[in-house]
């Protein structure tokens, strides 16, 4: 059995604004096994990036983790003092941010920034640090490393800057690499190259990877497991085959309808109707219900619990409860709170 290196238990994160509490992450739980690739998918505002920042404890004010645990090999990261957490970042868990131009310092060369990351988190001598920087530049597929380390971020293309960010993240050979929308600002060809690079490095180094994206198509060939988030909650999780070939949550089904099946596909794409939910005023029922074509009365009144569909798949959707009751022959018509006791099945 694979070793679990990261456990997130009932994690909740809020932003306390003048308008009220924004519940960006609302009691999510998941596990990550050593050497595995986990995809976290959802539209903007679903809470996927805030989940990563909560794990790394790099939330911006006025964000704050309000509950839960983040266990790395049994140690709760949320209880570590700031000094310990600074040592932990980069050494055990690293993150690649989605916009390398704002993540890299424009007044320092690429070499200086790589050197600093290595100096802070390793015991290498000064004479070894620059050699390691050159090795990392070469590892991520950038040509002429000796010249590149002397250049500034603005002198590199978007794809090269993203490769530099990957090199910095790998400087200490972390156990977990978090890639937050690593291909957002890149064209399609460079996107494929970056994702292939991450996949190759994951295989070589044996680290676990969390890839955060809004596009299911981006991670179709990479992930062992996919988590789909909406309005700060997990609405479905399963293997790649589960999610792509047998989605069970209506939001997941809508996401899949909105991406092309292939480059030559002539099938019309179906956008998701409506607007994202207001996190300041979360409804009592399912957050996706106002945008869902399959909404029932109970969807508007009670929040669905996550139920197991199979050994590898689960979803939080009242449609699954209704379908299961119909299979058993114990349901006539729609699931209703007064007839089914709020979906206790």
Buried (B, 14 or more C-beta within 10 A) or exposed (E): EEEBBBBBBEBBBBBEEEEEBBBBBBBBBBBBBBBBBBBBBBBEBBBBBBBBBBBBBEBEEEBEBBBBBBBBEEEEBBEBEEEEBBEBBBBBBBBBBBBBBEBBEEEBBBBBBBBBBBBBBBEBEEEEBBEBBBEBBBBBBBEEBEEBBEBBBEEBEBBBBBBBBBBBBBBBBBBBBBBBBBBBBBEEEBBEBBBEBBBEBBEEBEBBBBBBBBBBBBBBEBBBBBBBBBBBBBBBBBBBEBBBEEBBBBBBBBBBBBEEEEEEEEEEEEEBEEEBBEBEEBBEBBBBBBBBEBBBBBBBBBBBEBBEBEEEBBBBBBBBBBBBBEEEEEBEEBBBBEEBEBBEB
